[in-house]
Amino acid sequence: MASVPANSLLDPDVIAHAEMLGLKAREVVEGYMAGEHKSPYRGFAIEFAQHREYVPGDDPRHLDWKVLGRTDRAYIKQYEQDTNFVAHILLDGSESMKYASGDLSKLQYAKTLAACLSYLIMLQHDAIAVNIFDATVRESHRRTDNRNALVNILNSIAAYQPQAQTDIGNVLHDLAGKVRRRGIVLVISDLLDDEDNILRGIQHLRFAGHDVVVFHVLDPYEIDFPMKGTVELIGLEYQPRVIARPAELRKTYLAEFEAYRTRIRDGCQKSKTHYVLANTAQPLSEMLSGYLAFRLHTTRR
Amino acid sequence: MYFLNPFLLFGATAISVPIVIHLINRRRIRRTEWAAMRFLRASIEKNERRLEIEDIILLILRCLLLILLALALARPTVRRGLGALGGVGLTPSTALILLDNSYSMGATDGAQLRLDKARKAAEETLDTLPGGSAAALWLVSDTAQPVIPEPTRDLNLVRKIIREARLTDHGSNLLPCLQRAYENLRNKAGARKELYVITDGQVLAWQRWSDVLQLLNDAKRSICTRVIIVGDNDEQNVGVSDLRLAGGLPALNQPLRFEVQVTNFGREDLRDVRVTLSVNGDPPNDEGAIEFLPAGSAKSISLFAKLRTDGFHAVTARLPDDRLAADNRHSAVVHAMKELRVLLVDGTPGRDARESGVFFLRQALVPVSPVEAPQYFIKPIVVTPSELPTARLDGYDVVILSNVFDFNPDTATSLLQFVTRGGGLIVFPGPNCNRAFYNSTLAPLLPATLGEPRGDAEKQENIATLQPKGYEHPIVTLWNDPAAGTLATAHFYRYYPLTPSTNGAPVTVLRFADESPAVIEQSLGLGRVLLFNSTANTAWNDLPVRPAFVPLLHRALAVLLIRRDENLNIKVGEPFAWRLGLEFLGKETAVITPTDEKDYGRVELVQNVPTLRQTHTDNAGVYDVSVASDPPLTLRFATQAPAAESSLKPLTVAELKQLGQSAQVLHYPQEMALRTRIEQEAVGSEIWWPVALAALLLGAAETLLAQRFSRSK
C-alpha cells in the first residue's frame, strides 16, 4: 500500500464534528497540567473535594484548622484538581488490516481515526502517545502534548506499512506494564486475534486504571459476507488459501463471526470498556461523533 | 432398441462439458485477499463434507442430463412390445404406398374396378397413419412410377393423387418395384417405416417368388410390409393375346390376312368366341368365331382386311366385353404400300429372258398375268452387275443379288448404307460368284460366310432337302401347317455351306434336313439381309419351281420390310422412335394417345438423326402422330400390352401363407376394417420423448437442487 500524505488523514468533516464534542476522560486521569479532566490528586486546588484523617507525613499546611478546633481531630482538607490526560493510541498495523472490499481498507480507516483522535486530543491540550503494533509495537511515539509533534506523528502513521501478524493481547499486556500513569487507551484494531488474549489484555489495562476504548474496525464484507460465485480467498496473515462459494457458507460464517463479536463485546462490557464498532462502510465522522456524543453523555463530571 | 440417429450418440461425450466448465471456472475463479479467515475456515470445516456430496450429486445429475439429451436426440426406438410396455403410443410413421395400376387392376366385379377398391384401401391406409406421419405414393406395374417420390406430411395431397391414379396397360412385376421401395425407405429417418403394397394378388405380379420372399424377409426387421389384396378369386378371362399380319405384303387393296390369337386365361372352356377385325376404327371388316377354346389355351383365327390407301393403318381385333376390358381389343399398325420396288441384279443375264438368272425371281415377285402385271404392287427392275454402281438404291425397297460375281468396294459400301437406312437385301449365290469377294468385301453385310460348294449339279447326286418341320422363323412358320404345303420337297444339288457370321446376330431361317443352315438372315441398322445358300434359278436346286417359292419369296420380302416398320408396333412403356429426314428437324409434333391426351414435342437429333420420340406410352392402343411440316406428316404407331397380364390367376392359399410370414397380408374389403388390423400390428415406437421427458425432469431436479444447495448454510 502506498503511503498516504499526512494531511489527508485529517478528515475535515471528522474534525468539524468531533471538535465540538471533544474527548472527555470518563474517569480520573493522571496528568501534569491543569486541564479539563479530573486529576486523582487531591489537595491544593480550588474546588473542595473531601476531608480525610491526618496521617503522619501529611503536609500540616493542608490541615483543616476549623475542624481541628471544633472537634480536636486532625483532618486534611482535600480539593479536586483538574488535569490533562495522556491518551495512548494503539493502532493495529498487522497484515489483516490491509483488507478492503472497496477502495477503503481497514488500515486506512484506522489510520484516519487515529490521526483525527490525535489531533482532537492535542487540540484540547491533552497528551497523546501513539503506538503502531502488530505482534509487537512497530512504531512508538512517546507521550507529547506538543502540537508541533503532531505532524511527525501523522507522517509516521501515514507512512506505516503492515508487515506481520498481530498479537494484540501481548501488546496490551506490555502497555499495561509499562504505563504507570492512568490515562485513556484507545485501541484501534480489527481484533482478528485470539479474543481471550485480547480481553485479558484489556482487563490488564483496566486493572492498571486505564480508561480503555476499543474501536473494532471491520469491513462491511467481513460483517455481512455478501460475496457471490466461487472465490479464492487468500489469507492475509499467512493462512492457507481457500476456494469457496461464500454464498453457501454465509450463514455459518455469520454465526461464527457474530459469536466472536459477541464475546468481544461482552468481554468489553464486563471490564467496563467502551466497544465501538467501526464499520468502514460508515462515514468516519458519523461513527466518531456518534461515539463521542455517547461518551459525553455518559461521562461523569 | 436401436437408434435412428446413432451418430448423435456422440453427443454423450458432452458429459465432459460440465467437467470442462468446472476446470475453466477454476481458472476463472475470482481471487481476493481475506482477513477474517478463521471464521471462514470454521464454516468450511462444518460444511465441507456436505458441500462435496452436493457437488458430486450435481455433477452426476448434469452428466446424466447430457447423456439423456444425447439419447433423446439419437431417437431411440423399441419394438412394438417394448413400446407398449412403456406406455408409449403410436409414433408417426414413414409410409410408402405402392398402388398397383397394371391393367389387371381394370378387372371389374360388376360394380367397381379393382383399382377403385385399391384407391379406397389406400385412402383407408392413410387414415390409419398416426398424426405427424408422412407418406409417399408410387404407382407400380412392371415399373415404378413415383408420383409422390418422397414421403410428405401433406396426406391430403396423397389422397388427391390416389384419387387421380389411373390405369396403365403395363404388366405387373412387383419385385423390382419392391427392391426400389425398400431401398428408398431404408434411407429414410423414422421409427416406423411401413410399406403398403395394394395389389390384386395376381400371381403374375409376384414373379421370382423365392426372391420376393427373401426380399420381404430381409426387410421385415426394419420395415413393416403390408400387402393389401383387393382382387377376388374369379380368374375367368379371355383376351386377344396377339395380332399380326400373317402373310404377304401390306399392299393396297389386297386382302391381307391377319392372325388373331385369342387366349382363354380362365379355368372354364369357352365356346363360340367371336372375334372381329376393323381398320382405323371403322365397322368390322371381318369377323369369325373360335368354336372351342379350352381353358388355359390359345387359338388363332385368320381374319382379312383390305387397306384402301397407302400410309399407316390401325388394325384392331376385338372380343365381346368381359370382366377385364383392357385385353378385349388389340391393335397393330400396318404401313400400307402403294408399290414395292425391287432391284434385281442379274449376274447371269443369258441370251433371253428364260436364260436369265432372275427369271424365276421375276415370275415369283409378280405372280400375275402379264396383263395385270403393270397394276401389281411389286415393281421389279432388272440390272446387270455393271449397272449396279449407277443405280440409285434409295429408289428401291429391296435389292436382290442373283449369282453376281463381284462389284467394286464403293458399291459394296453403298449397299451397306442402303441396308442400314432400312433397305432389304436378298443374296442368292451361284456358280458365278467370287467366293472370296463375298467372304471379305461383303463380310460386313452378309450374315454368313460361304464355304466350298458342295454337291454336283450335273450328276444331281447327294441331294440335300430342307427341314420338313419345326419352322420357327416368321418367314417359314406358315409351313408348320401341313395344309400350306411343304418346303421339304425342294432338292438342292449344289450349295454353299453357310457359316454364321460372328459379328452380328445372324438367325437361321431355314435348315437342311441335316440341320446345316440353308438360309440365314441378319438385321443391320434399320434394314435386314437374307442370304440363301444356293441359286435363285434351277441351276443348283429346284426350289424356284416349287409352289412354295412364291410365298417364301413374298414372306421374305414382308419380313425385310417389317424390319423397317417394326418400330410401329411396340410394347406398352417402350419409347417410340421414328427416324425422319433432315427437313423435319425442329418441327413441332403432336401425339394423340389412346386416352385422347395430347403430347407435344419436337423432332430432335438422336445420334445425329432427326428423330420423333414419344416416351409416354403407358396405354395400349393406337397413337396418332402429326408433324407440323409442309405438307404435314402423319403417322401412327401402336402399343401392345403384355398378354400374360390378362391372366387373373391369384396367389394360392399356400403362397399367401408364405407371404404372411414376412408381411402382413390383408384382404380388402372382406376382412375387418383395415384401421383395426393395421393398428393391431403397429410396429416400432420411438421412445425419444420419454427420454427427453426424463432429461427434462432431471434438468428440473438439477435446477431445484442447485438452488437448494446454493442456499447459505
Chai-1 contact restraints between the chains, C-beta under 6 A:
chainA,res_idxA,chainB,res_idxB,connection_type,confidence,min_distance_angstrom,max_distance_angstrom,comment,restraint_id
A,S96,B,A35,contact,1.0,0.0,6.0,A-B,restraint_1
A,Y99,B,A35,contact,1.0,0.0,6.0,A-B,restraint_2
A,L192,B,A35,contact,1.0,0.0,6.0,A-B,restraint_3
A,E222,B,A36,contact,1.0,0.0,6.0,A-B,restraint_4
A,T230,B,I29,contact,1.0,0.0,6.0,A-B,restraint_5
A,V231,B,R30,contact,1.0,0.0,6.0,A-B,restraint_6
A,V231,B,T32,contact,1.0,0.0,6.0,A-B,restraint_7
A,E232,B,I29,contact,1.0,0.0,6.0,A-B,restraint_8
A,E232,B,R31,contact,1.0,0.0,6.0,A-B,restraint_9
A,L233,B,W34,contact,1.0,0.0,6.0,A-B,restraint_10
A,I234,B,E33,contact,1.0,0.0,6.0,A-B,restraint_11
A,G235,B,M37,contact,1.0,0.0,6.0,A-B,restraint_12
A,L236,B,E33,contact,1.0,0.0,6.0,A-B,restraint_13
A,L236,B,A35,contact,1.0,0.0,6.0,A-B,restraint_14
A,Q239,B,M37,contact,1.0,0.0,6.0,A-B,restraint_15
A,A247,B,S712,contact,1.0,0.0,6.0,A-B,restraint_16
A,E248,B,S710,contact,1.0,0.0,6.0,A-B,restraint_17
A,E248,B,K713,contact,1.0,0.0,6.0,A-B,restraint_18
A,L249,B,S43,contact,1.0,0.0,6.0,A-B,restraint_19
A,R250,B,S712,contact,1.0,0.0,6.0,A-B,restraint_20
A,K251,B,S712,contact,1.0,0.0,6.0,A-B,restraint_21
A,K251,B,K713,contact,1.0,0.0,6.0,A-B,restraint_22
A,T252,B,S43,contact,1.0,0.0,6.0,A-B,restraint_23
A,T252,B,K46,contact,1.0,0.0,6.0,A-B,restraint_24
A,T252,B,K713,contact,1.0,0.0,6.0,A-B,restraint_25
A,Y253,B,F39,contact,1.0,0.0,6.0,A-B,restraint_26
A,Y253,B,L40,contact,1.0,0.0,6.0,A-B,restraint_27
A,Y253,B,S43,contact,1.0,0.0,6.0,A-B,restraint_28
A,E256,B,F39,contact,1.0,0.0,6.0,A-B,restraint_29
A,E256,B,A42,contact,1.0,0.0,6.0,A-B,restraint_30
A,E256,B,S43,contact,1.0,0.0,6.0,A-B,restraint_31
A,F257,B,F39,contact,1.0,0.0,6.0,A-B,restraint_32
